[in-house]
């Protein structure tokens, strides 16, 4: 089939979005390709379609378990065979998945980068026919990017096993420096960047310095019809704000990673189906959520970086219809952002203390532990060793950035089963153990494919079908697992922690002071850029965001809060910029009267200059002294 036939058959689209076809053709031509597409720009199509057009399997590397689970589920709905290997899986599941990828007809294998470094995975890759390596969230490969992950640096090592397989690196948030870094770190055989402007012309950005944020939120929701997301920094706020909105007659729900999985799933579904208009959430919500008609995204706290803000705000208006991204802040938020930066970088001794405590907690001897994986309860760990949860978390994330371990996200993974025997052996077992026979028959009727792969199950559903209690169902499953009839993995909501290297003595954890300072300084630049975006009142919001990603020639959007104020002075961009170019250097040197400015600005009329000066004064870019002379702030 041609790529257009594949697109129509499996995705139901008659044509590609801008740049998708060029990216696909580049990959089919065997070229290493870096594709830059804005959030919601249809990145997954660019590797899924070419993979379907070629023999073999596409290896998709992504750090987000929830995204893996969603994409695998969506592909299966299209009758495309796909599987995932991530930190939440056990050895038997991984073995089964790799076996099916080698001998079955799987088209996609999603894998987390830390799993890619294991000998088991590398050995398997030598035997699996891979037609494409897709690296999602590829900005994670750059040590100076906003979300650096050390396992990404080792992706290039697998190229020696797959020398002729092209790489497609994908991201929606990369600065010029990171764009260069991605291609170098992934060992591109030739630099090849295909990019679509990150500009979202249908998305209007607003920033309000606001003390009464709840009142402003209400006004926004009542003016903008349709569903929306409100992002907050902590879990407590999600419930408080959702409750406040509900009392005001707005259908609102809350979401964060600490909710009971059933409630989390129920709340997400209610918002997706629009029985609830607004979801109030931490940044744990949003990745992999395919809802194109979100009309507004409101942030009531400053995100840590422009990249994080751009990605979260970009979840509005993916249907390309008008939508709004609003940031609310007050002066205390600026101080909070700077404080958060400090806590993200604990002192070296504290990092060592957390590492030492972790080894003891997990009972891993020094010199052992590489590839060891275990469920990890951060709250319990912090309480047992008397750490602040925030300090412990940030110390672990720093250790992750240094390549000592990997701390996964808290993601709900359902219970799974897999029948270990063949059909004939199972039949004999049922005859010899009639007590289990009705239960096993229910499993076989309820879940297909459980002889060849692990299938997600719900104990409550099995209980309903068998007339047993959920506890009794669990008891039956545990017994069958002990008898080696099935593999049974109970559900969990805890993240997993993986040692990517053998445990070392904590005193041997050495991070150079200069390197530590470099990391801190880079993070500081991202925080300062976010603060500058919030406080700026003289440059178009869209221009500010795009400039961060290297698009310095972008036009004013004409509709953000800054542009609306600018529009009031009835000057073209050319006229305003011309005036600014002439008077800004003078006002930075010395105070000037209006007459002196009129004399200096020869490119426009006196009337237009006065309007420009008034705008600069109103927006606090210039001030007037006691002698009624203007100067640049």
C-alpha positions as CSV (number, residue, x, y, z in Angstrom):
1,X,0.0,0.0,0.0
2,X,1.1,3.6,-0.6
3,X,1.5,5.9,2.4
4,X,-1.8,7.7,1.4
5,X,-3.7,4.4,1.3
6,X,-2.2,3.5,4.7
7,X,-3.3,6.9,6.1
8,X,-6.8,6.5,4.8
9,X,-7.2,2.8,5.8
10,X,-5.9,3.0,9.4
11,X,-6.4,6.7,10.4
12,X,-9.3,7.7,8.1
13,X,-7.6,10.8,6.7
14,X,-7.5,11.6,3.0
15,X,-4.4,13.9,3.2
16,X,-1.5,14.6,5.5
17,X,-1.0,17.7,7.6
18,X,1.7,20.2,6.6
19,X,5.2,18.7,6.7
20,X,4.0,15.2,7.7
21,X,4.5,13.8,4.1
22,X,8.0,15.4,3.8
23,X,9.1,13.8,7.1
24,X,7.7,10.4,6.1
25,X,9.4,10.6,2.7
26,X,12.7,11.5,4.3
27,X,12.5,8.4,6.5
28,X,11.5,6.2,3.6
29,X,14.5,7.4,1.8
30,X,16.6,6.1,4.6
31,X,17.7,9.5,6.0
32,X,18.2,10.3,9.7
33,X,15.7,13.0,10.3
34,X,14.9,15.5,13.1
35,X,11.3,16.6,12.9
36,X,10.2,19.7,14.8
37,X,6.4,19.9,15.0
38,X,4.3,21.9,17.5
39,X,2.3,20.2,20.2
40,X,-0.7,18.6,18.5
41,X,1.0,18.7,15.1
42,X,0.6,15.0,14.5
43,X,4.0,13.7,15.3
44,X,3.0,10.0,15.8
45,X,1.7,9.8,12.2
46,X,5.2,10.6,10.9
47,X,6.7,7.3,12.3
48,X,3.6,5.1,12.3
49,X,2.8,5.5,8.6
50,X,6.3,4.7,7.2
51,X,6.6,1.8,9.7
52,X,3.4,0.3,8.2
53,X,4.7,0.8,4.7
54,X,7.9,-1.3,5.3
55,X,8.6,-4.9,6.4
56,X,9.6,-5.2,10.0
57,X,9.0,-3.4,13.2
58,X,9.3,0.2,14.4
59,X,11.2,0.7,17.6
60,X,9.7,3.7,19.4
61,X,11.7,5.2,22.3
62,X,9.7,7.4,24.7
63,X,10.1,8.2,28.4
64,X,6.4,8.4,29.3
65,X,4.7,5.1,30.3
66,X,1.2,6.7,30.1
67,X,1.9,7.8,26.6
68,X,3.1,4.3,25.6
69,X,0.0,2.7,27.1
70,X,-2.3,5.1,25.2
71,X,-0.5,4.7,21.9
72,X,-0.4,0.9,22.1
73,X,-4.1,0.8,23.0
74,X,-4.9,3.2,20.1
75,X,-3.0,1.1,17.6
76,X,-4.7,-2.1,18.8
77,X,-8.0,-0.4,18.2
78,X,-6.9,0.0,14.6
79,X,-6.0,-3.7,14.5
80,X,-2.3,-2.9,14.3
81,X,-0.2,-5.1,16.6
82,X,1.8,-3.1,19.1
83,X,3.5,-3.8,22.4
84,X,5.5,-1.9,25.1
85,X,8.4,-2.5,27.4
86,X,8.8,-0.1,30.3
87,X,10.0,0.1,33.9
88,X,6.6,-1.1,35.2
89,X,7.0,-4.6,33.8
90,X,8.4,-7.8,35.2
91,X,10.9,-10.2,33.6
92,X,8.3,-12.7,32.4
93,X,6.3,-10.0,30.6
94,X,9.4,-8.6,29.0
95,X,10.5,-12.1,27.8
96,X,7.0,-12.7,26.4
97,X,6.9,-9.4,24.6
98,X,10.3,-9.8,23.0
99,X,9.4,-13.3,21.9
100,X,6.3,-12.0,20.1
101,X,8.3,-9.2,18.5
102,X,10.8,-11.7,17.1
103,X,8.4,-14.4,15.9
104,X,5.1,-12.6,15.6
105,X,3.9,-9.8,13.4
106,X,4.2,-6.9,15.7
107,X,4.6,-3.6,13.9
108,X,5.5,-1.4,16.9
109,X,7.5,-1.9,20.0
110,X,7.4,1.1,22.5
111,X,10.3,1.1,24.9
112,X,11.6,3.3,27.7
113,X,15.2,4.5,27.2
114,X,16.5,3.0,30.4
115,X,15.3,-0.5,29.3
116,X,17.2,0.0,26.0
117,X,20.6,-0.2,27.8
118,X,20.1,-3.7,29.2
119,X,21.9,-6.7,27.7
120,X,18.7,-8.6,27.3
121,X,17.2,-5.8,25.1
122,X,20.4,-5.4,23.1
123,X,20.7,-9.1,22.5
124,X,17.0,-9.1,21.3
125,X,17.6,-6.2,18.9
126,X,20.1,-8.3,17.0
127,X,17.4,-10.8,16.2
128,X,14.4,-8.5,15.6
129,X,13.8,-7.0,12.1
130,X,13.7,-3.2,12.9
131,X,12.7,-0.9,10.0
132,X,12.8,2.4,11.9
133,X,14.0,3.9,15.2
134,X,11.6,6.7,16.4
135,X,12.9,8.8,19.3
136,X,10.0,10.7,20.8
137,X,10.6,13.7,23.1
138,X,14.1,13.8,21.6
139,X,15.0,17.0,23.4
140,X,15.7,14.7,26.4
141,X,19.0,13.8,24.8
142,X,20.5,17.2,25.4
143,X,22.2,17.8,28.7
144,X,21.2,21.5,28.3
145,X,17.6,20.9,27.5
146,X,14.8,21.3,30.0
147,X,14.1,17.6,30.5
148,X,17.5,15.9,30.1
149,X,17.5,12.1,30.7
150,X,20.9,10.3,30.7
151,X,19.6,7.0,29.1
152,X,18.9,9.1,26.0
153,X,22.6,9.6,25.6
154,X,23.0,5.8,25.1
155,X,20.4,5.5,22.3
156,X,23.1,5.9,19.7
157,X,24.9,2.8,21.0
158,X,22.2,0.5,19.5
159,X,23.0,1.8,16.0
160,X,25.9,-0.6,15.8
161,X,23.3,-3.5,15.9
162,X,21.0,-1.7,13.4
163,X,23.5,0.0,11.0
164,X,21.2,0.6,8.1
165,X,18.1,1.6,10.1
166,X,17.2,5.3,10.0
167,X,16.4,7.4,13.1
168,X,13.5,9.8,13.3
169,X,13.9,12.1,16.2
170,X,10.8,14.1,17.2
171,X,10.2,17.0,19.5
172,X,7.9,20.0,20.0
173,X,10.2,22.0,22.2
174,X,13.8,22.5,21.1
175,X,16.0,25.6,21.1
176,X,18.6,26.0,18.4
177,X,21.3,24.7,20.7
178,X,19.3,21.6,21.5
179,X,18.5,21.0,17.8
180,X,22.2,20.7,17.1
181,X,22.8,18.6,20.2
182,X,20.1,16.1,19.3
183,X,21.6,15.3,15.9
184,X,25.1,15.0,17.3
185,X,24.2,12.8,20.3
186,X,22.1,10.5,18.1
187,X,25.0,10.1,15.6
188,X,23.1,11.4,12.6
189,X,24.8,10.3,9.4
190,X,24.0,13.8,8.0
191,X,22.3,16.8,9.6
192,X,18.7,16.8,8.4
193,X,16.1,19.0,10.1
194,X,12.5,19.3,8.9
195,X,10.6,21.9,10.9
196,X,7.2,23.5,11.0
197,X,7.0,26.8,12.7
198,X,6.0,26.5,16.3
199,X,3.5,29.3,15.8
200,X,0.0,28.5,16.8
201,X,-2.0,31.1,14.9
202,X,-5.3,29.9,16.4
203,X,-4.0,30.1,20.0
204,X,-4.2,33.5,21.7
205,X,-1.9,34.1,24.7
206,X,-2.8,36.3,27.7
207,X,-0.9,37.1,30.9
208,X,-2.5,38.9,33.8
209,X,-0.9,40.1,37.0
210,X,-3.7,39.2,39.3
211,X,-4.2,39.0,43.0
212,X,-7.7,37.6,42.8
213,X,-7.0,34.7,40.6
214,X,-10.3,32.8,41.3
215,X,-12.3,35.8,40.2
216,X,-10.3,36.1,36.9
217,X,-10.7,32.3,36.3
218,X,-14.5,32.6,36.7
219,X,-14.6,35.5,34.2
220,X,-12.5,33.5,31.7
221,X,-14.6,30.3,32.0
222,X,-17.9,32.3,31.6
223,X,-16.7,34.1,28.5
224,X,-15.0,31.2,26.8
225,X,-17.4,28.4,26.0
226,X,-16.1,24.8,25.9
227,X,-13.9,22.6,27.9
228,X,-10.6,23.7,29.5
229,X,-7.7,22.8,31.7
230,X,-6.5,24.7,34.8
231,X,-2.9,23.8,35.8
232,X,-1.8,24.3,39.4
233,X,1.5,23.4,41.1
234,X,0.3,21.2,44.0
235,X,-2.3,18.5,44.6
236,X,-4.2,20.3,47.3
237,X,-5.1,23.1,45.0
238,X,-6.6,20.8,42.4
239,X,-9.4,19.8,44.8
240,X,-9.8,23.3,46.3
241,X,-10.2,25.1,43.0
242,X,-12.5,22.4,41.5
243,X,-14.7,22.6,44.6
244,X,-14.8,26.4,44.3
245,X,-15.8,26.2,40.7
246,X,-18.5,23.6,41.4
247,X,-20.0,25.9,44.0
248,X,-20.1,28.7,41.4
249,X,-22.2,26.4,39.1
250,X,-19.3,25.3,36.8
251,X,-19.0,21.5,36.2
252,X,-15.4,20.9,37.4
253,X,-13.3,17.9,38.3
254,X,-9.8,17.5,39.7
255,X,-6.8,15.3,38.8
256,X,-3.4,14.5,40.2
257,X,-1.1,11.5,40.3
258,X,-1.9,10.7,44.0
259,X,-5.6,10.1,43.3
260,X,-7.0,6.5,43.6
261,X,-6.6,5.1,40.0
262,X,-10.4,4.5,39.7
263,X,-11.1,8.1,40.6
264,X,-8.4,9.4,38.3
265,X,-9.7,7.4,35.4
266,X,-13.3,8.4,36.2
267,X,-12.4,12.1,36.4
268,X,-10.4,12.0,33.2
269,X,-13.2,10.2,31.3
270,X,-15.9,12.7,32.6
271,X,-13.8,15.6,31.2
272,X,-13.1,13.8,27.9
273,X,-16.8,13.1,27.4
274,X,-17.6,16.6,28.5
275,X,-19.9,15.8,31.3
276,X,-17.4,18.0,33.2
277,X,-16.3,21.3,31.6
278,X,-13.1,22.0,33.5
279,X,-10.4,19.7,34.8
280,X,-8.1,21.2,37.5
281,X,-4.8,19.3,37.4
282,X,-1.1,19.2,38.2
283,X,1.3,18.8,35.3
284,X,0.8,15.0,35.7
285,X,-2.2,15.5,33.4
286,X,-2.1,15.9,29.7
287,X,0.6,13.8,28.0
288,X,-1.1,11.4,25.6
289,X,-4.5,13.0,26.1
290,X,-6.0,13.3,22.6
291,X,-8.7,15.9,23.0
292,X,-8.6,18.4,20.1
293,X,-11.4,20.7,21.2
294,X,-9.9,22.2,24.4
295,X,-10.8,25.8,24.2
296,X,-8.7,27.2,27.1
297,X,-5.7,26.3,29.3
298,X,-5.1,28.5,32.4
299,X,-1.9,28.4,34.5
300,X,-2.2,29.9,38.0
301,X,1.4,29.2,38.8
302,X,4.6,29.9,36.8
303,X,5.8,26.8,35.1
304,X,9.6,26.0,35.5
305,X,10.4,26.8,31.9
306,X,9.2,28.2,28.6
307,X,9.3,24.7,27.1
308,X,7.0,23.3,29.8
309,X,4.6,26.2,29.5
310,X,4.6,26.0,25.7
311,X,3.8,22.3,25.8
312,X,1.0,22.6,28.4
313,X,-0.5,25.7,26.9
314,X,-0.4,23.9,23.5
315,X,-3.0,21.4,24.6
316,X,-5.6,24.0,23.7
317,X,-7.0,24.3,20.2
318,X,-5.5,21.3,18.6
319,X,-8.6,21.3,16.3
320,X,-7.1,24.6,14.9
321,X,-10.1,26.6,16.0
322,X,-9.7,29.7,18.2
323,X,-8.5,28.8,21.7
324,X,-6.8,30.7,24.6
325,X,-3.8,30.2,26.8
326,X,-3.8,32.3,30.0
327,X,-1.1,32.8,32.6
328,X,-2.1,34.3,35.9
329,X,0.6,35.5,38.3
330,X,1.4,37.8,41.2
331,X,4.7,39.0,42.7
332,X,4.8,36.1,45.2
333,X,4.8,33.6,42.3
334,X,8.1,35.2,41.1
335,X,9.7,34.6,44.5
336,X,8.2,31.0,44.6
337,X,9.7,30.2,41.1
338,X,13.1,31.2,42.3
339,X,12.7,29.2,45.5
340,X,11.7,26.1,43.5
341,X,14.8,26.5,41.5
342,X,16.9,26.3,44.7
343,X,15.1,23.2,46.0
344,X,15.6,21.4,42.7
345,X,19.3,21.5,43.3
346,X,20.0,20.0,46.8
347,X,23.5,20.2,48.3
348,X,25.8,17.4,47.3
349,X,25.9,15.9,50.8
350,X,22.1,15.7,50.9
351,X,22.2,13.9,47.5
352,X,24.7,11.4,48.9
353,X,22.6,10.9,52.0
354,X,19.5,10.1,50.0
355,X,21.5,7.7,47.8
356,X,22.9,5.9,50.8
357,X,19.4,5.6,52.4
358,X,17.9,4.3,49.1
359,X,20.5,1.5,49.0
360,X,19.7,0.5,52.5
361,X,15.9,0.8,51.9
362,X,16.1,-1.5,48.9
363,X,18.7,-3.8,50.6
364,X,21.1,-3.6,47.7
365,X,24.8,-4.3,48.6
366,X,27.5,-2.1,47.3
367,X,28.9,-3.4,44.0
368,X,25.5,-4.9,43.0
369,X,22.1,-3.8,41.7
370,X,22.6,-2.9,38.0
371,X,19.2,-3.3,36.3
372,X,17.5,-4.0,39.7
373,X,13.9,-2.8,39.5
374,X,11.4,-2.3,42.4
375,X,8.2,-0.5,43.3
376,X,9.0,2.7,45.2
377,X,6.9,4.6,47.7
378,X,8.5,8.0,48.0
379,X,6.3,9.0,51.0
380,X,7.2,5.9,52.9
381,X,10.9,6.2,52.1
382,X,11.0,9.8,53.1
383,X,9.2,9.2,56.4
384,X,11.4,6.2,57.3
385,X,14.6,8.1,56.8
386,X,13.4,11.5,58.0
387,X,13.7,13.4,54.6
388,X,11.5,16.0,53.3
389,X,9.6,14.4,50.3
390,X,10.6,17.4,48.1
391,X,14.3,17.1,49.0
392,X,14.3,13.3,48.5
393,X,12.5,13.6,45.2
394,X,14.8,16.3,43.8
395,X,17.9,14.4,45.1
396,X,16.7,11.3,43.3
397,X,16.0,13.2,40.1
398,X,19.5,14.7,40.3
399,X,20.9,11.2,40.7
400,X,18.9,10.2,37.7
401,X,20.4,13.0,35.6
402,X,23.8,11.7,36.6
403,X,23.0,8.2,35.4
404,X,23.0,6.4,38.7
405,X,19.3,5.4,38.7
406,X,15.9,5.9,37.0
407,X,12.8,7.0,38.8
408,X,9.7,6.3,36.8
409,X,6.4,8.2,36.9
410,X,3.5,7.0,39.1
411,X,1.2,5.4,36.5
412,X,-1.7,3.0,37.1
413,X,-0.8,-0.4,35.6
414,X,-3.7,-2.9,35.7
415,X,-3.3,-6.5,36.8
416,X,-2.0,-8.8,34.1
417,X,-2.1,-12.6,33.5
418,X,-0.4,-14.9,31.0
419,X,-1.0,-18.7,30.7
420,X,2.4,-20.4,30.9
421,X,1.4,-23.8,29.6
422,X,0.2,-24.9,26.2
423,X,-3.5,-25.7,25.6
424,X,-3.1,-29.4,25.9
425,X,-1.2,-29.1,29.3
426,X,-3.8,-26.7,30.6
427,X,-6.6,-29.1,29.5
428,X,-5.0,-31.9,31.5
429,X,-4.6,-29.6,34.5
430,X,-8.3,-28.7,34.4
431,X,-9.3,-32.5,34.3
432,X,-6.9,-33.2,37.2
433,X,-8.0,-30.2,39.2
434,X,-11.8,-29.8,38.7
435,X,-11.9,-27.2,41.5
436,X,-10.2,-24.7,39.2
437,X,-11.9,-25.7,36.0
438,X,-14.9,-23.2,36.0
439,X,-12.5,-20.4,37.0
440,X,-10.0,-21.2,34.2
441,X,-12.9,-21.4,31.7
442,X,-14.0,-17.9,32.7
443,X,-10.5,-16.6,32.1
444,X,-10.4,-18.2,28.7
445,X,-13.8,-16.8,27.7
446,X,-13.0,-13.3,29.0
447,X,-9.5,-12.7,27.7
448,X,-8.1,-13.5,24.2
449,X,-4.5,-14.0,23.5
450,X,-3.4,-14.9,27.0
451,X,-1.5,-17.9,25.8
452,X,0.9,-15.7,23.8
453,X,1.0,-12.4,25.8
454,X,0.2,-10.8,29.1
455,X,-3.4,-9.5,29.1
456,X,-4.7,-6.7,31.4
457,X,-7.5,-8.0,33.6
458,X,-9.9,-6.6,36.2
459,X,-10.4,-8.7,39.3
460,X,-13.8,-7.1,39.9
461,X,-15.0,-8.1,36.4
462,X,-13.9,-11.7,36.9
463,X,-15.7,-11.7,40.3
464,X,-18.9,-10.6,38.6
465,X,-18.7,-13.3,36.0
466,X,-17.8,-16.1,38.5
467,X,-19.9,-15.1,41.4
468,X,-16.8,-14.9,43.6
469,X,-15.7,-11.9,45.7
470,X,-12.7,-9.9,44.3
471,X,-10.6,-11.1,47.2
472,X,-11.4,-14.7,46.3
473,X,-10.5,-14.0,42.7
474,X,-7.1,-12.7,43.7
475,X,-6.7,-15.8,45.9
476,X,-7.4,-18.1,42.9
477,X,-5.0,-16.2,40.7
478,X,-2.2,-16.3,43.3
479,X,-2.7,-20.1,43.7
480,X,-2.6,-20.7,39.9
481,X,0.6,-18.7,39.8
482,X,2.2,-20.8,42.5
483,X,1.2,-23.9,40.6
484,X,3.0,-22.5,37.6
485,X,-0.2,-22.5,35.5
486,X,-0.2,-18.7,35.0
487,X,1.9,-15.6,35.5
488,X,0.0,-13.1,37.6
489,X,1.1,-9.5,38.2
490,X,-1.2,-7.6,40.6
491,X,-2.1,-4.0,39.7
492,X,-0.1,-1.1,41.1
493,X,-0.1,2.7,41.2
494,X,3.5,3.1,42.5
495,X,6.3,4.2,40.3
496,X,9.3,1.9,39.9
497,X,12.9,2.7,40.6
498,X,15.7,1.1,38.6
499,X,19.4,1.1,39.3
500,X,21.1,1.8,35.9
501,X,24.5,1.1,37.5
502,X,25.8,-1.0,40.4
503,X,25.5,0.6,43.8
504,X,28.6,2.6,44.8
505,X,29.7,4.0,48.2
506,X,27.9,7.2,48.7
507,X,31.2,9.0,49.3
508,X,32.2,8.0,45.7
509,X,29.3,10.0,44.2
510,X,31.3,12.9,42.9
511,X,29.9,15.8,40.9
512,X,32.3,18.6,40.0
513,X,31.4,22.0,41.5
514,X,31.8,23.6,38.0
515,X,29.5,21.0,36.4
516,X,26.9,21.5,39.2
517,X,27.1,25.3,38.7
518,X,26.7,24.9,35.0
519,X,23.5,22.8,35.5
520,X,22.2,25.3,38.0
521,X,23.0,28.2,35.7
522,X,21.2,26.6,32.8
523,X,18.1,25.9,34.9
524,X,18.3,29.5,36.2
525,X,18.2,30.8,32.6
526,X,15.0,28.8,31.9
527,X,13.4,30.2,35.1
528,X,14.4,33.8,34.2
529,X,13.0,33.4,30.7
530,X,9.7,32.2,32.2
531,X,9.6,35.2,34.6
532,X,10.5,37.6,31.8
533,X,7.6,36.2,29.7
534,X,5.2,36.8,32.6
535,X,6.5,40.3,33.4
536,X,7.0,41.6,29.8
537,X,4.5,44.1,28.6
538,X,6.2,45.4,25.4
539,X,6.5,42.4,23.1
540,X,3.9,40.2,21.5
541,X,3.4,37.0,23.6
542,X,3.7,34.7,20.6
543,X,6.9,36.5,19.4
544,X,8.4,36.0,22.9
545,X,7.7,32.3,22.9
546,X,8.8,31.7,19.4
547,X,12.0,33.7,19.9
548,X,13.0,31.2,22.7
549,X,12.8,28.5,20.0
550,X,14.9,30.4,17.6
551,X,12.1,31.9,15.5
552,X,13.3,35.6,15.7
553,X,11.4,36.8,12.6
554,X,7.9,35.9,13.7
555,X,5.2,38.5,13.2
556,X,3.1,40.0,16.0
557,X,0.0,38.0,16.6
558,X,-2.2,41.1,16.9
559,X,-4.5,39.6,19.5
560,X,-2.6,38.8,22.8
561,X,-2.8,41.2,25.8
562,X,0.3,43.1,24.7
563,X,-0.8,43.4,21.0
564,X,-4.3,44.6,22.1
565,X,-2.7,47.5,24.0
566,X,-0.3,48.2,21.1
567,X,-3.2,48.2,18.6
568,X,-4.8,51.1,20.5
569,X,-2.0,53.5,19.4
570,X,-2.9,52.8,15.7
571,X,0.7,52.4,14.6
572,X,2.0,49.7,12.2
573,X,4.7,47.4,13.5
574,X,7.1,49.1,11.1
575,X,6.3,52.5,12.4
576,X,6.4,51.5,16.1
577,X,9.7,49.6,15.7
578,X,11.2,52.5,13.8
579,X,10.3,54.9,16.6
580,X,11.7,52.5,19.2
581,X,14.9,52.1,17.3
582,X,15.5,55.8,17.2
583,X,14.5,56.8,20.8
584,X,15.4,53.8,22.9
585,X,19.2,54.3,22.7
586,X,18.8,58.0,23.5
587,X,16.5,57.4,26.5
588,X,18.9,54.8,27.9
589,X,21.7,57.4,27.8
590,X,20.0,60.4,29.3
591,X,16.5,61.8,30.1
592,X,14.9,63.7,27.2
593,X,12.0,66.1,26.8
594,X,9.2,65.4,24.4
595,X,10.5,68.1,22.1
596,X,14.0,66.5,22.0
597,X,12.4,63.1,21.1
598,X,10.4,64.7,18.3
599,X,13.5,66.2,16.9
600,X,15.4,62.8,17.2
601,X,12.6,60.7,15.6
602,X,12.6,61.8,12.0
603,X,11.0,58.8,10.4
604,X,7.4,59.4,11.6
605,X,5.1,62.3,12.3
606,X,5.0,64.1,15.7
607,X,1.5,62.7,16.3
608,X,2.6,59.1,15.9
609,X,5.7,59.6,18.1
610,X,3.5,61.1,20.9
611,X,1.2,58.0,20.8
612,X,4.2,55.7,20.9
613,X,5.7,57.5,23.9
614,X,2.3,57.5,25.7
615,X,2.1,53.7,25.2
616,X,5.7,53.2,26.5
617,X,4.7,55.3,29.5
618,X,1.5,53.5,30.2
619,X,3.3,50.1,30.0
620,X,6.0,51.3,32.3
621,X,8.8,50.9,29.8
622,X,9.7,54.6,30.3
623,X,9.2,57.0,33.2
624,X,9.1,60.8,33.7
625,X,11.3,62.6,36.2
626,X,10.5,65.8,38.1
627,X,11.8,67.9,35.2
628,X,9.2,66.2,33.0
629,X,11.8,64.4,31.0
630,X,11.5,60.8,29.9
631,X,14.0,58.0,30.6
632,X,14.2,54.3,29.9
633,X,13.5,52.1,33.0
